[in-house]
Amino acid sequence: MQIYDVFNGDADGICALIQLRLAEPADTTLITGVKRDIALAQRVPAGEPARVNILDISLDKNREAVDELLAAGCSVFYVDHHFPGEELPDSPNFTALINTQPTTCTSLLVDQYLGGRFHNWAIAAAFGDNLNAVGEALAAEAGLSSDQAEALKTLGVCINYNGYGASVEDLHFHPADVYRECVKFEDPLELINSAPGAWQQLRDGYEADMAQGQAAPVLSETASSLVVKLPDEAWARRVSGVLGNELANRNPGKACAIITGKADNTHLVSIRAPLNNRSGADEVARQFATGGGRKAAAGINSLPADQLDEFLSVFAAFWA
């Protein structure tokens, strides 16, 4: 039977699949894309029964396609931490591990499912998903040194950074290729120690883009919110998500947003809830047509220019 692995192109989606395939090697068809490309289940052919694993994309945004797959006789294994909708599919062929708590992520759910067999990949993913306190606690419990924990953090952040862009052409590497390279290593520390050229290229790209991002102008700031503006350029699209995480870490009492210009006169928006109150980002995002995400981090794929002021007003008021 054909197997499809459908996964978000960020660190969490990639590291979740790495763990599953290290535990159960298989020749599968990979379906992924940039981080914000979450309507991925519809790419799975629904013409004949298949095994479909779906990782780190909202069931709410993929429900119609999932229902079609189940109706076609497919078995669906769904692991995620985003808003799933009001109810899960009622089918014996549907198995779900879904937890929307802001202190977990898809890779941590897979880690629990597998009994911690490839724990360091889950730790790297936690760091990549900006769950720094969780990652640090797990690293300490696992007996990792501070240098090892920092190495996993850097890897997770860089894999996550690579997922951001308007299209795969913006990225340094296609997320499927990142997965293929990483799954060669049972322990991400082995990857880091071997220092392959692709890893060095990704790390250098991250550092260069972050340097530009940290100089971005502030568009709006209040006692409880911070919004910065990035231009319509590839480096800006790449850095938008990780810059949002960095701003959130530097301003734990503030909600942070990155507004990135787009060629069609709309804006790409990355939203981070305050670190001391990791909730509400998805509620703000869903007030706009192309918005969605999870409690701690969310986004709007295409915010019309004439709705920018409305967004800034909603954003500033939500956590005030």
FIBATI-167800 format. One record per residue: residue number from 1; residue in one letter; z, x, y of N, C-alpha, C in turn. Coordinates in steps of 0.02 Angstrom, whole numbers, plus 50000, padded with zeros to 5 digits. Example, Ala and Ser with C-alpha at 12.3 -4.5 7.8 and 13.67 -1.06 7.14 Angstrom:
# FIBATI-167800
[1 'A' [50390 50660 49716] [50390 50615 49775] [50390 50660 49835]]
[2 'S' [50354 50642 49888] [50357 50684 49947] [50394 50645 50002]]
This chain:
# FIBATI-167800
[1 'M' [50000 50042 49940] [50000 50000 50000] [50000 50044 50062]]
[2 'Q' [49961 50025 50111] [49957 50062 50174] [50024 50059 50210]]
[3 'I' [50043 50116 50240] [50105 50119 50279] [50087 50137 50351]]
[4 'Y' [50115 50099 50398] [50106 50112 50469] [50173 50130 50500]]
[5 'D' [50174 50185 50537] [50233 50204 50575] [50217 50193 50649]]
[6 'V' [50251 50144 50678] [50240 50125 50747] [50301 50146 50787]]
[7 'F' [50291 50189 50838] [50350 50217 50871] [50336 50234 50944]]
[8 'N' [50389 50226 50984] [50385 50245 51054] [50372 50320 51060]]
[9 'G' [50333 50339 51111] [50315 50409 51119] [50366 50452 51154]]
[10 'D' [50428 50427 51160] [50480 50467 51192] [50523 50502 51140]]
[11 'A' [50576 50537 51162] [50617 50575 51115] [50650 50531 51064]]
[12 'D' [50673 50473 51084] [50708 50428 51038] [50662 50403 50983]]
[13 'G' [50603 50380 51001] [50556 50356 50951] [50532 50411 50904]]
[14 'I' [50517 50468 50932] [50492 50524 50892] [50547 50550 50844]]
[15 'C' [50607 50559 50870] [50661 50586 50828] [50684 50535 50775]]
[16 'A' [50677 50471 50790] [50693 50420 50740] [50644 50426 50681]]
[17 'L' [50580 50432 50697] [50530 50437 50643] [50537 50503 50605]]
[18 'I' [50553 50556 50640] [50563 50620 50606] [50615 50612 50551]]
[19 'Q' [50670 50581 50568] [50724 50571 50518] [50700 50529 50459]]
[20 'L' [50666 50474 50473] [50642 50431 50418] [50594 50468 50372]]
[21 'R' [50548 50507 50401] [50498 50540 50360] [50525 50602 50325]]
[22 'L' [50576 50634 50353] [50608 50689 50317] [50645 50660 50256]]
[23 'A' [50673 50600 50264] [50708 50569 50208] [50660 50541 50156]]
[24 'E' [50603 50516 50179] [50554 50486 50134] [50484 50508 50155]]
[25 'P' [50462 50567 50134] [50395 50590 50153] [50342 50542 50129]]
[26 'A' [50292 50530 50171] [50238 50485 50153] [50178 50498 50198]]
[27 'D' [50120 50484 50173] [50058 50488 50212] [50049 50422 50247]]
[28 'T' [50061 50420 50312] [50060 50357 50349] [50011 50360 50408]]
[29 'T' [49995 50302 50434] [49955 50297 50494] [50002 50292 50553]]
[30 'L' [49995 50337 50602] [50039 50340 50660] [50010 50299 50717]]
[31 'I' [50052 50257 50747] [50032 50218 50805] [50084 50229 50860]]
[32 'T' [50063 50262 50914] [50108 50278 50968] [50068 50288 51032]]
[33 'G' [50101 50305 51085] [50067 50317 51149] [50117 50340 51201]]
[34 'V' [50102 50333 51264] [50149 50352 51317] [50210 50308 51312]]
[35 'K' [50265 50330 51341] [50328 50295 51335] [50324 50222 51354]]
[36 'R' [50288 50207 51407] [50285 50138 51431] [50235 50095 51393]]
[37 'D' [50199 50124 51347] [50153 50085 51305] [50193 50057 51247]]
[38 'I' [50222 49998 51257] [50267 49971 51206] [50237 49914 51166]]
[39 'A' [50179 49888 51186] [50146 49834 51148] [50106 49865 51091]]
[40 'L' [50142 49898 51047] [50109 49938 50995] [50098 49901 50929]]
[41 'A' [50139 49851 50915] [50134 49816 50851] [50066 49782 50843]]
[42 'Q' [50036 49762 50898] [49971 49728 50895] [49915 49775 50872]]
[43 'R' [49928 49839 50871] [49877 49887 50847] [49876 49891 50771]]
[44 'V' [49926 49863 50738] [49927 49865 50665] [49880 49809 50639]]
[45 'P' [49832 49825 50597] [49788 49773 50570] [49828 49722 50530]]
[46 'A' [49816 49658 50543] [49853 49605 50509] [49811 49572 50454]]
[47 'G' [49761 49608 50430] [49716 49577 50381] [49740 49579 50310]]
[48 'E' [49785 49626 50293] [49809 49630 50224] [49881 49657 50225]]
[49 'P' [49919 49644 50172] [49989 49666 50170] [49995 49742 50177]]
[50 'A' [50047 49762 50214] [50061 49833 50224] [50135 49841 50238]]
[51 'R' [50158 49902 50233] [50227 49919 50254] [50223 49944 50326]]
[52 'V' [50263 49913 50369] [50261 49930 50440] [50331 49948 50464]]
[53 'N' [50338 50008 50489] [50401 50031 50519] [50392 50032 50594]]
[54 'I' [50435 49998 50631] [50428 49994 50703] [50493 50020 50735]]
[55 'L' [50485 50071 50776] [50543 50107 50803] [50542 50112 50878]]
[56 'D' [50596 50090 50909] [50610 50102 50980] [50561 50067 51028]]
[57 'I' [50539 50008 51010] [50502 49966 51057] [50530 49895 51052]]
[58 'S' [50531 49860 51107] [50563 49795 51110] [50530 49743 51066]]
[59 'L' [50569 49711 51023] [50543 49656 50982] [50520 49599 51027]]
[60 'D' [50555 49588 51082] [50536 49535 51128] [50465 49544 51153]]
[61 'K' [50444 49606 51165] [50377 49620 51190] [50325 49623 51134]]
[62 'N' [50347 49622 51071] [50301 49629 51014] [50307 49571 50965]]
[63 'R' [50341 49518 50985] [50358 49465 50938] [50296 49431 50908]]
[64 'E' [50247 49415 50949] [50188 49380 50924] [50153 49422 50870]]
[65 'A' [50145 49487 50883] [50112 49531 50835] [50153 49537 50771]]
[66 'V' [50219 49542 50777] [50262 49547 50719] [50257 49483 50677]]
[67 'D' [50257 49425 50709] [50250 49363 50672] [50184 49361 50633]]
[68 'E' [50130 49386 50664] [50066 49388 50631] [50067 49435 50570]]
[69 'L' [50101 49491 50577] [50106 49538 50521] [50145 49507 50463]]
[70 'L' [50199 49474 50479] [50239 49441 50427] [50200 49386 50393]]
[71 'A' [50161 49349 50432] [50120 49295 50404] [50066 49322 50358]]
[72 'A' [50045 49384 50370] [49993 49416 50329] [50022 49448 50266]]
[73 'G' [50088 49443 50258] [50119 49470 50198] [50146 49540 50205]]
[74 'C' [50148 49566 50266] [50174 49633 50278] [50251 49633 50275]]
[75 'S' [50279 49690 50255] [50351 49700 50261] [50363 49740 50324]]
[76 'V' [50411 49719 50365] [50423 49751 50429] [50495 49775 50432]]
[77 'F' [50503 49840 50446] [50569 49871 50456] [50573 49888 50530]]
[78 'Y' [50619 49856 50565] [50621 49861 50638] [50688 49892 50660]]
[79 'V' [50684 49949 50696] [50744 49982 50721] [50736 49991 50796]]
[80 'D' [50786 49967 50834] [50778 49969 50906] [50844 49956 50942]]
[81 'H' [50845 49972 51007] [50904 49959 51048] [50887 49923 51114]]
[82 'H' [50828 49893 51116] [50807 49855 51175] [50819 49780 51163]]
[83 'F' [50813 49741 51216] [50821 49668 51212] [50771 49640 51161]]
[84 'P' [50795 49606 51108] [50750 49583 51055] [50723 49512 51063]]
[85 'G' [50745 49477 51115] [50728 49406 51120] [50786 49364 51096]]
[86 'E' [50778 49299 51098] [50834 49254 51083] [50853 49252 51009]]
[87 'E' [50804 49261 50964] [50819 49260 50893] [50770 49304 50855]]
[88 'L' [50793 49329 50798] [50751 49372 50757] [50707 49331 50710]]
[89 'P' [50652 49359 50687] [50609 49323 50639] [50648 49304 50576]]
[90 'D' [50636 49244 50552] [50669 49220 50491] [50621 49229 50433]]
[91 'S' [50622 49288 50404] [50577 49304 50349] [50610 49353 50302]]
[92 'P' [50602 49345 50237] [50631 49393 50189] [50597 49461 50193]]
[93 'N' [50539 49464 50225] [50503 49527 50232] [50521 49564 50296]]
[94 'F' [50568 49537 50334] [50587 49568 50397] [50658 49596 50392]]
[95 'T' [50664 49662 50403] [50729 49696 50403] [50739 49729 50470]]
[96 'A' [50797 49718 50501] [50808 49744 50568] [50874 49781 50574]]
[97 'L' [50872 49836 50610] [50932 49871 50634] [50926 49871 50710]]
[98 'I' [50956 49823 50743] [50950 49816 50815] [51020 49814 50846]]
[99 'N' [51031 49857 50894] [51095 49860 50930] [51079 49877 51003]]
[100 'T' [51096 49831 51048] [51079 49841 51119] [51135 49871 51160]]
[101 'Q' [51188 49895 51126] [51242 49926 51164] [51216 49987 51202]]
[102 'P' [51238 49998 51264] [51210 50052 51305] [51229 50122 51282]]
[103 'T' [51273 50129 51233] [51294 50195 51209] [51261 50214 51143]]
[104 'T' [51208 50178 51124] [51172 50197 51063] [51098 50200 51078]]
[105 'C' [51060 50224 51029] [50987 50227 51035] [50958 50221 50965]]
[106 'T' [50893 50216 50961] [50860 50204 50897] [50874 50261 50848]]
[107 'S' [50871 50323 50872] [50883 50380 50827] [50954 50380 50799]]
[108 'L' [51002 50358 50838] [51071 50354 50813] [51077 50299 50761]]
[109 'L' [51041 50244 50769] [51041 50191 50719] [51010 50216 50653]]
[110 'V' [50955 50255 50659] [50925 50284 50599] [50972 50335 50567]]
[111 'D' [51006 50374 50608] [51054 50423 50584] [51108 50389 50543]]
[112 'Q' [51134 50333 50566] [51184 50296 50529] [51155 50268 50464]]
[113 'Y' [51094 50243 50468] [51059 50215 50410] [51050 50267 50355]]
[114 'L' [51038 50329 50375] [51025 50383 50327] [51088 50423 50311]]
[115 'G' [51145 50401 50337] [51207 50436 50322] [51212 50505 50353]]
[116 'G' [51179 50516 50409] [51184 50579 50445] [51148 50637 50413]]
[117 'R' [51096 50624 50373] [51063 50678 50336] [51028 50727 50382]]
[118 'F' [51003 50704 50439] [50967 50748 50486] [50997 50739 50556]]
[119 'H' [51063 50749 50557] [51104 50730 50614] [51083 50764 50679]]
[120 'N' [51062 50827 50675] [51045 50863 50737] [50985 50832 50772]]
[121 'W' [50940 50801 50735] [50884 50766 50768] [50910 50705 50807]]
[122 'A' [50960 50672 50780] [50989 50615 50815] [51025 50638 50878]]
[123 'I' [51059 50695 50874] [51093 50722 50933] [51043 50740 50987]]
[124 'A' [50988 50772 50968] [50936 50789 51017] [50909 50726 51050]]
[125 'A' [50899 50674 51011] [50874 50611 51038] [50923 50580 51086]]
[126 'A' [50987 50582 51070] [51038 50554 51115] [51035 50588 51183]]
[127 'F' [51030 50654 51182] [51023 50691 51245] [50958 50671 51280]]
[128 'G' [50904 50665 51243] [50841 50646 51273] [50842 50578 51304]]
[129 'D' [50884 50533 51277] [50890 50465 51303] [50944 50461 51357]]
[130 'N' [50967 50518 51380] [51017 50524 51433] [51086 50497 51412]]
[131 'L' [51099 50498 51348] [51166 50482 51323] [51205 50547 51315]]
[132 'N' [51216 50580 51373] [51244 50647 51371] [51314 50649 51342]]
[133 'A' [51357 50602 51363] [51425 50601 51337] [51425 50590 51261]]
[134 'V' [51381 50546 51238] [51376 50533 51166] [51351 50596 51130]]
[135 'G' [51299 50627 51158] [51272 50687 51127] [51323 50743 51123]]
[136 'E' [51361 50753 51177] [51411 50805 51178] [51466 50792 51127]]
[137 'A' [51487 50729 51122] [51539 50712 51074] [51515 50722 51002]]
[138 'L' [51454 50702 50988] [51426 50710 50921] [51417 50784 50904]]
[139 'A' [51396 50823 50953] [51387 50895 50941] [51454 50928 50926]]
[140 'A' [51506 50909 50963] [51572 50937 50951] [51598 50918 50882]]
[141 'E' [51589 50854 50864] [51611 50830 50799] [51574 50866 50742]]
[142 'A' [51512 50885 50755] [51472 50919 50704] [51486 50994 50701]]
[143 'G' [51529 51018 50746] [51547 51088 50745] [51496 51134 50777]]
[144 'L' [51452 51106 50818] [51402 51147 50851] [51433 51185 50910]]
[145 'S' [51407 51244 50923] [51431 51282 50980] [51403 51252 51044]]
[146 'S' [51431 51272 51101] [51406 51246 51164] [51334 51267 51176]]
[147 'D' [51315 51327 51153] [51246 51349 51160] [51199 51307 51117]]
[148 'Q' [51220 51291 51056] [51179 51249 51013] [51171 51179 51042]]
[149 'A' [51225 51151 51068] [51222 51085 51099] [51175 51085 51159]]
[150 'E' [51178 51137 51198] [51135 51142 51257] [51062 51150 51236]]
[151 'A' [51050 51186 51182] [50982 51194 51157] [50954 51127 51134]]
[152 'L' [50994 51087 51098] [50972 51021 51077] [50960 50976 51136]]
[153 'K' [51001 50982 51187] [50992 50942 51248] [50925 50959 51281]]
[154 'T' [50911 51023 51288] [50848 51044 51319] [50788 51018 51279]]
[155 'L' [50792 51024 51213] [50737 51000 51171] [50728 50924 51179]]
[156 'G' [50782 50887 51175] [50778 50814 51182] [50750 50793 51249]]
[157 'V' [50773 50825 51302] [50749 50808 51369] [50675 50824 51376]]
[158 'C' [50653 50880 51349] [50583 50899 51356] [50537 50855 51315]]
[159 'I' [50558 50836 51255] [50518 50789 51215] [50513 50722 51252]]
[160 'N' [50569 50701 51282] [50569 50638 51319] [50522 50642 51380]]
[161 'Y' [50527 50697 51415] [50484 50710 51473] [50411 50704 51455]]
[162 'N' [50392 50730 51397] [50322 50729 51377] [50294 50659 51368]]
[163 'G' [50338 50609 51358] [50313 50542 51346] [50292 50503 51408]]
[164 'Y' [50310 50528 51466] [50296 50491 51527] [50227 50507 51555]]
[165 'G' [50192 50455 51575] [50126 50462 51606] [50092 50395 51605]]
[166 'A' [50041 50387 51647] [50002 50325 51647] [49958 50320 51585]]
[167 'S' [49939 50377 51558] [49897 50380 51498] [49912 50446 51462]]
[168 'V' [49888 50453 51401] [49901 50514 51364] [49869 50574 51398]]
[169 'E' [49819 50562 51440] [49788 50618 51476] [49836 50651 51525]]
[170 'D' [49887 50614 51548] [49937 50643 51593] [49984 50690 51556]]
[171 'L' [49990 50683 51490] [50041 50718 51452] [50019 50788 51433]]
[172 'H' [50068 50830 51419] [50052 50896 51392] [50026 50891 51320]]
[173 'F' [50056 50846 51281] [50037 50837 51211] [50040 50763 51193]]
[174 'H' [49995 50741 51150] [49999 50672 51125] [50064 50665 51086]]
[175 'P' [50101 50611 51095] [50164 50603 51058] [50157 50608 50983]]
[176 'A' [50101 50586 50955] [50091 50593 50883] [50089 50666 50863]]
[177 'D' [50060 50709 50905] [50057 50780 50890] [50126 50812 50897]]
[178 'V' [50166 50789 50945] [50235 50813 50951] [50273 50797 50887]]
[179 'Y' [50266 50736 50863] [50298 50717 50800] [50275 50762 50743]]
[180 'R' [50210 50773 50737] [50184 50812 50680] [50211 50883 50681]]
[181 'E' [50220 50912 50740] [50247 50980 50744] [50321 50981 50729]]
[182 'C' [50358 50931 50755] [50430 50931 50747] [50453 50914 50676]]
[183 'V' [50416 50871 50642] [50437 50849 50575] [50433 50905 50524]]
[184 'K' [50404 50961 50542] [50401 51019 50498] [50471 51051 50490]]
[185 'F' [50518 51032 50534] [50584 51064 50535] [50638 51013 50519]]
[186 'E' [50677 51026 50466] [50732 50981 50450] [50787 50984 50502]]
[187 'D' [50793 51040 50535] [50844 51050 50588] [50809 51071 50652]]
[188 'P' [50818 51034 50707] [50784 51054 50769] [50804 51122 50794]]
[189 'L' [50862 51146 50774] [50882 51213 50795] [50836 51266 50765]]
[190 'E' [50808 51251 50706] [50759 51297 50676] [50696 51299 50718]]
[191 'L' [50675 51242 50742] [50616 51239 50786] [50628 51281 50849]]
[192 'I' [50686 51271 50879] [50702 51306 50941] [50703 51382 50929]]
[193 'N' [50734 51403 50875] [50740 51474 50860] [50673 51506 50845]]
[194 'S' [50626 51468 50817] [50561 51496 50802] [50517 51501 50864]]
[195 'A' [50535 51465 50917] [50501 51468 50982] [50425 51465 50977]]
[196 'P' [50397 51411 50948] [50324 51405 50946] [50295 51398 51016]]
[197 'G' [50232 51417 51023] [50200 51416 51089] [50201 51347 51122]]
[198 'A' [50192 51295 51082] [50190 51227 51111] [50257 51210 51142]]
[199 'W' [50312 51231 51110] [50378 51218 51137] [50388 51254 51203]]
[200 'Q' [50366 51316 51207] [50372 51353 51269] [50330 51322 51324]]
[201 'Q' [50270 51298 51307] [50227 51265 51357] [50259 51202 51384]]
[202 'L' [50290 51163 51339] [50322 51101 51360] [50381 51115 51405]]
[203 'R' [50421 51164 51387] [50480 51181 51427] [50460 51206 51496]]
[204 'D' [50409 51247 51499] [50385 51273 51563] [50358 51217 51607]]
[205 'G' [50322 51170 51576] [50295 51114 51613] [50351 51070 51642]]
[206 'Y' [50402 51059 51603] [50459 51019 51625] [50492 51052 51686]]
[207 'E' [50504 51116 51682] [50538 51151 51737] [50496 51149 51801]]
[208 'A' [50431 51158 51795] [50388 51157 51854] [50385 51088 51886]]
[209 'D' [50378 51036 51845] [50374 50968 51871] [50441 50946 51902]]
[210 'M' [50496 50964 51870] [50561 50945 51897] [50574 50978 51965]]
[211 'A' [50550 51039 51974] [50559 51072 52038] [50526 51032 52094]]
[212 'Q' [50466 51005 52080] [50433 50963 52130] [50468 50896 52138]]
[213 'G' [50490 50867 52083] [50522 50802 52086] [50587 50802 52124]]
[214 'Q' [50625 50856 52118] [50689 50859 52152] [50681 50866 52228]]
[215 'A' [50621 50881 52250] [50608 50885 52322] [50578 50819 52349]]
[216 'A' [50575 50767 52308] [50544 50704 52327] [50585 50670 52383]]
[217 'P' [50551 50635 52428] [50585 50601 52484] [50624 50539 52461]]
[218 'V' [50680 50526 52494] [50720 50466 52480] [50689 50407 52516]]
[219 'L' [50676 50353 52480] [50646 50293 52508] [50700 50245 52533]]
[220 'S' [50756 50242 52496] [50810 50197 52515] [50874 50222 52483]]
[221 'E' [50930 50216 52519] [50995 50236 52491] [51050 50194 52521]]
[222 'T' [51094 50169 52477] [51153 50132 52498] [51213 50162 52463]]
[223 'A' [51271 50132 52472] [51331 50157 52439] [51327 50152 52364]]
[224 'S' [51284 50107 52338] [51280 50095 52266] [51211 50104 52237]]
[225 'S' [51163 50127 52277] [51095 50135 52251] [51058 50191 52285]]
[226 'L' [51009 50219 52248] [50967 50273 52274] [50897 50264 52247]]
[227 'V' [50847 50266 52291] [50777 50258 52271] [50737 50315 52302]]
[228 'V' [50697 50350 52261] [50654 50402 52287] [50581 50385 52271]]
[229 'K' [50536 50414 52309] [50465 50399 52304] [50426 50460 52281]]
[230 'L' [50382 50449 52232] [50338 50502 52207] [50266 50483 52219]]
[231 'P' [50222 50532 52227] [50151 50518 52240] [50112 50500 52177]]
[232 'D' [50051 50476 52187] [50006 50459 52132] [49973 50523 52106]]
[233 'E' [50011 50563 52069] [49987 50625 52041] [50014 50632 51970]]
[234 'A' [49978 50669 51928] [49997 50675 51857] [50067 50704 51849]]
[235 'W' [50083 50755 51887] [50150 50786 51880] [50205 50735 51896]]
[236 'A' [50192 50692 51945] [50242 50642 51965] [50251 50590 51910]]
[237 'R' [50196 50569 51879] [50202 50521 51825] [50239 50552 51765]]
[238 'R' [50227 50615 51753] [50261 50649 51697] [50336 50654 51708]]
[239 'V' [50356 50667 51770] [50426 50683 51784] [50468 50622 51801]]
[240 'S' [50437 50564 51811] [50473 50507 51839] [50534 50487 51798]]
[241 'G' [50528 50484 51733] [50584 50462 51692] [50641 50511 51690]]
[242 'V' [50626 50575 51677] [50680 50624 51672] [50711 50637 51740]]
[243 'L' [50672 50629 51794] [50701 50636 51861] [50750 50579 51873]]
[244 'G' [50733 50518 51850] [50780 50463 51855] [50845 50478 51819]]
[245 'N' [50841 50507 51760] [50901 50526 51723] [50942 50578 51762]]
[246 'E' [50907 50627 51790] [50941 50680 51826] [50977 50652 51888]]
[247 'L' [50943 50608 51925] [50974 50577 51983] [51035 50536 51963]]
[248 'A' [51030 50500 51907] [51086 50461 51883] [51146 50505 51865]]
[249 'N' [51131 50562 51834] [51185 50608 51816] [51218 50638 51878]]
[250 'R' [51179 50650 51930] [51206 50679 51992] [51243 50627 52034]]
[251 'N' [51226 50563 52024] [51255 50509 52064] [51282 50455 52017]]
[252 'P' [51336 50469 51981] [51359 50423 51928] [51382 50355 51954]]
[253 'G' [51396 50350 52018] [51417 50285 52045] [51361 50245 52074]]
[254 'K' [51299 50270 52069] [51242 50236 52099] [51189 50219 52047]]
[255 'A' [51158 50161 52057] [51097 50145 52020] [51041 50186 52053]]
[256 'C' [50996 50212 52011] [50942 50254 52037] [50874 50227 52015]]
[257 'A' [50825 50234 52059] [50757 50212 52042] [50707 50262 52068]]
[258 'I' [50654 50271 52029] [50597 50313 52049] [50537 50268 52058]]
[259 'I' [50507 50269 52117] [50447 50230 52133] [50388 50278 52134]]
[260 'T' [50342 50270 52088] [50284 50314 52084] [50221 50275 52101]]
[261 'G' [50183 50301 52149] [50121 50268 52170] [50069 50267 52115]]
[262 'K' [50025 50215 52116] [49970 50209 52069] [49905 50196 52107]]
[263 'A' [49850 50214 52077] [49786 50210 52110] [49766 50138 52127]]
[264 'D' [49792 50089 52091] [49773 50019 52101] [49818 49983 52152]]
[265 'N' [49853 50022 52193] [49896 49995 52245] [49957 49958 52217]]
[266 'T' [49978 49978 52157] [50041 49954 52130] [50086 50015 52120]]
[267 'H' [50147 50002 52096] [50195 50055 52086] [50224 50054 52016]]
[268 'L' [50235 50113 51988] [50272 50121 51926] [50345 50132 51945]]
[269 'V' [50390 50095 51913] [50461 50098 51932] [50504 50117 51872]]
[270 'S' [50545 50168 51879] [50594 50187 51829] [50663 50170 51858]]
[271 'I' [50703 50133 51819] [50768 50110 51843] [50823 50137 51797]]
[272 'R' [50876 50164 51829] [50935 50186 51791] [50997 50151 51820]]
[273 'A' [51034 50117 51777] [51097 50087 51798] [51147 50143 51813]]
[274 'P' [51199 50129 51852] [51250 50180 51865] [51281 50204 51800]]
[275 'L' [51295 50268 51795] [51324 50294 51734] [51394 50267 51722]]
[276 'N' [51429 50247 51775] [51495 50219 51766] [51494 50143 51754]]
[277 'N' [51434 50115 51749] [51425 50044 51733] [51355 50035 51704]]
[278 'R' [51347 50057 51641] [51280 50062 51611] [51254 49993 51590]]
[279 'S' [51242 49951 51637] [51215 49885 51622] [51177 49858 51682]]
[280 'G' [51130 49812 51668] [51095 49778 51721] [51025 49802 51736]]
[281 'A' [51006 49861 51712] [50940 49887 51727] [50886 49841 51701]]
[282 'D' [50896 49815 51639] [50846 49770 51611] [50843 49703 51648]]
[283 'E' [50900 49680 51673] [50901 49617 51710] [50861 49623 51775]]
[284 'V' [50869 49679 51808] [50831 49690 51870] [50756 49695 51854]]
[285 'A' [50739 49735 51804] [50668 49745 51787] [50634 49680 51767]]
[286 'R' [50669 49638 51729] [50638 49577 51704] [50627 49524 51759]]
[287 'Q' [50653 49536 51818] [50639 49490 51874] [50568 49499 51901]]
[288 'F' [50533 49550 51875] [50465 49564 51896] [50419 49562 51835]]
[289 'A' [50357 49542 51846] [50312 49522 51792] [50304 49574 51736]]
[290 'T' [50299 49637 51753] [50286 49688 51701] [50348 49730 51687]]
[291 'G' [50407 49701 51700] [50470 49737 51691] [50502 49725 51624]]
[292 'G' [50541 49773 51601] [50578 49767 51539] [50617 49830 51525]]
[293 'G' [50654 49831 51470] [50691 49891 51452] [50758 49874 51421]]
[294 'R' [50807 49916 51433] [50873 49906 51405] [50925 49906 51461]]
[295 'K' [50988 49897 51442] [51040 49888 51492] [51048 49948 51538]]
[296 'A' [51045 50007 51510] [51058 50067 51550] [50995 50094 51584]]
[297 'A' [50937 50082 51555] [50875 50110 51582] [50818 50062 51569]]
[298 'A' [50779 50050 51621] [50724 50002 51616] [50668 50023 51663]]
[299 'G' [50616 49982 51668] [50561 50000 51712] [50515 49942 51725]]
[300 'I' [50472 49950 51773] [50420 49902 51790] [50354 49940 51788]]
[301 'N' [50309 49918 51746] [50247 49955 51736] [50199 49950 51795]]
[302 'S' [50199 49893 51829] [50150 49882 51882] [50179 49835 51935]]
[303 'L' [50214 49863 51983] [50244 49824 52038] [50195 49820 52096]]
[304 'P' [50170 49761 52113] [50123 49755 52169] [50153 49782 52233]]
[305 'A' [50112 49811 52274] [50136 49841 52337] [50172 49790 52380]]
[306 'D' [50148 49728 52380] [50180 49677 52422] [50246 49652 52395]]
[307 'Q' [50267 49677 52335] [50332 49660 52308] [50382 49718 52312]]
[308 'L' [50361 49772 52343] [50405 49831 52347] [50469 49815 52386]]
[309 'D' [50462 49783 52444] [50521 49767 52484] [50567 49719 52446]]
[310 'E' [50538 49672 52409] [50579 49627 52369] [50617 49665 52316]]
[311 'F' [50583 49713 52284] [50617 49753 52233] [50675 49792 52264]]
[312 'L' [50662 49825 52320] [50715 49865 52352] [50775 49821 52370]]
[313 'S' [50763 49760 52391] [50817 49714 52409] [50856 49694 52347]]
[314 'V' [50820 49675 52294] [50853 49655 52231] [50892 49713 52202]]
[315 'F' [50862 49771 52203] [50893 49831 52174] [50958 49849 52211]]
[316 'A' [50956 49849 52277] [51015 49867 52317] [51071 49815 52308]]
[317 'A' [51052 49751 52301] [51103 49699 52297] [51136 49693 52229]]
[318 'F' [51099 49712 52176] [51123 49697 52108] [51189 49731 52093]]
[319 'W' [51197 49795 52112] [51258 49832 52096] [51305 49839 52156]]
[320 'A' [51288 49806 52212] [51328 49813 52273] [51399 49785 52263]]
